[in-house]
């Protein structure tokens, strides 16, 4: 009995990979997208059954480079995120107060990550991925602001 990759990913609760693959092609990371699809790895459906504005993208982090994506959140909202990198990266959700930068979420040296973050106060929050390698690393990411 043969099961297609598309059917297998749907059965496990993942959404169709066509959109992230198209974004990867536009970003010039065709090889990386092909590897993700061949491995059967797809981002989770971040907004199943909820109203959300899901953003998906593929980026290349240069050596010691970083990617920052910021969103404004209220305590009645939740930030859901997913990422996968070719090599381990540092990930953090940060925000700035008058005196310092705070990190409510921090995950070091991970190539795959996902989670959910609900703030205690309305603020701009930034997700930051930092490349630890001495060579460029491709990063696929998806995130959504979800109203609770």
C-alpha positions as CSV (number, residue, x, y, z in Angstrom):
1,X,0.0,0.0,0.0
2,X,1.6,3.3,-1.1
3,X,0.7,6.5,0.6
4,X,1.6,9.8,-1.0
5,X,3.6,12.5,0.9
6,X,0.7,14.9,0.6
7,X,-1.7,12.4,2.1
8,X,0.7,11.4,4.9
9,X,1.2,15.1,5.9
10,X,-2.5,15.7,6.0
11,X,-3.1,12.6,8.1
12,X,-0.6,13.9,10.7
13,X,-2.4,17.2,10.9
14,X,0.1,19.2,8.8
15,X,-1.1,21.6,6.1
16,X,-0.2,21.4,2.4
17,X,3.5,22.4,1.7
18,X,2.8,24.1,-1.6
19,X,2.7,27.7,-0.2
20,X,6.0,27.4,1.7
21,X,7.6,25.7,-1.3
22,X,6.5,28.5,-3.6
23,X,7.8,31.1,-1.2
24,X,11.2,29.2,-1.0
25,X,11.4,29.2,-4.8
26,X,10.9,33.0,-5.0
27,X,13.5,33.4,-2.3
28,X,16.1,31.5,-4.3
29,X,16.2,28.6,-1.7
30,X,14.9,25.9,-4.1
31,X,17.3,23.3,-2.8
32,X,16.4,23.9,0.8
33,X,12.6,23.7,0.0
34,X,13.2,20.5,-1.9
35,X,15.0,18.9,1.1
36,X,12.2,20.0,3.4
37,X,9.6,18.4,1.1
38,X,11.6,15.2,0.6
39,X,12.0,14.8,4.3
40,X,8.2,15.1,4.7
41,X,8.5,18.0,7.1
42,X,5.9,20.7,6.9
43,X,4.9,23.5,9.3
44,X,1.9,22.9,11.4
45,X,-1.4,24.6,10.5
46,X,-1.0,27.5,12.8
47,X,-4.5,28.8,12.4
48,X,-6.8,25.8,12.2
49,X,-10.2,26.9,13.2
50,X,-9.1,30.3,14.3
51,X,-8.9,33.7,12.6
52,X,-5.2,34.5,12.1
53,X,-2.9,36.2,9.7
54,X,-0.3,33.5,9.0
55,X,3.1,34.6,7.6
56,X,5.4,32.1,6.0
57,X,8.9,32.8,4.7
58,X,12.3,31.4,3.9
59,X,15.4,33.4,4.7
60,X,19.1,32.9,4.5
61,X,21.0,33.9,7.7
62,X,24.6,35.0,6.9
63,X,27.4,33.9,9.2
64,X,26.7,35.4,12.6
65,X,23.6,37.1,11.1
66,X,20.1,37.3,12.4
67,X,16.5,37.6,11.3
68,X,14.0,39.6,13.2
69,X,10.2,39.5,12.9
70,X,8.1,41.8,15.1
71,X,4.4,41.9,16.0
72,X,2.3,43.9,18.3
73,X,0.4,41.7,20.8
74,X,-2.2,42.3,23.5
75,X,-2.9,40.0,26.5
76,X,-5.9,38.7,24.5
77,X,-3.7,37.5,21.7
78,X,-1.2,34.6,21.3
79,X,1.8,34.4,19.0
80,X,2.2,30.9,17.5
81,X,5.4,30.1,15.7
82,X,7.3,27.4,13.9
83,X,10.8,27.3,12.4
84,X,13.3,24.9,10.9
85,X,16.9,25.7,10.1
86,X,19.7,23.8,8.2
87,X,21.9,24.1,11.3
88,X,21.3,25.0,14.9
89,X,20.3,28.6,15.6
90,X,19.5,30.6,18.7
91,X,15.9,31.7,19.0
92,X,14.3,34.3,21.3
93,X,11.2,36.3,21.7
94,X,12.2,39.7,23.0
95,X,10.7,43.1,23.9
96,X,12.2,46.4,25.1
97,X,11.3,48.3,28.2
98,X,12.6,51.8,29.1
99,X,15.7,50.3,30.7
100,X,16.4,46.9,29.1
101,X,15.6,44.1,26.6
102,X,13.7,41.2,28.1
103,X,13.5,37.7,26.8
104,X,10.3,35.8,27.8
105,X,11.2,32.9,25.4
106,X,14.8,31.8,24.7
107,X,15.9,28.6,23.0
108,X,19.6,28.1,22.2
109,X,21.2,25.8,19.6
110,X,18.0,24.4,18.0
111,X,17.4,23.5,14.4
112,X,13.7,23.0,14.8
113,X,11.3,24.8,17.1
114,X,7.7,25.7,17.6
115,X,5.5,27.1,20.3
116,X,3.0,29.6,21.5
117,X,3.5,32.8,23.5
118,X,0.8,34.9,25.2
119,X,2.0,38.2,26.6
120,X,1.0,39.8,29.9
121,X,0.9,43.3,28.5
122,X,0.3,45.0,25.2
123,X,3.7,45.6,23.5
124,X,5.8,45.0,20.4
125,X,7.4,41.6,20.6
126,X,10.2,40.4,18.2
127,X,11.2,36.9,17.3
128,X,14.9,36.7,16.6
129,X,16.8,33.9,15.0
130,X,20.6,34.1,15.1
131,X,23.0,32.0,13.0
132,X,25.7,30.4,15.1
133,X,27.6,28.9,12.1
134,X,30.5,30.3,10.1
135,X,28.5,29.7,6.9
136,X,25.1,30.8,5.7
137,X,22.1,28.9,7.1
138,X,18.6,28.6,5.4
139,X,15.7,29.2,7.7
140,X,12.0,28.4,7.1
141,X,9.6,30.1,9.4
142,X,5.9,30.6,10.0
143,X,4.1,32.6,12.6
144,X,0.6,33.9,13.4
145,X,-1.0,36.3,15.8
146,X,-4.1,34.5,17.0
147,X,-7.0,36.2,18.9
148,X,-8.0,34.2,21.9
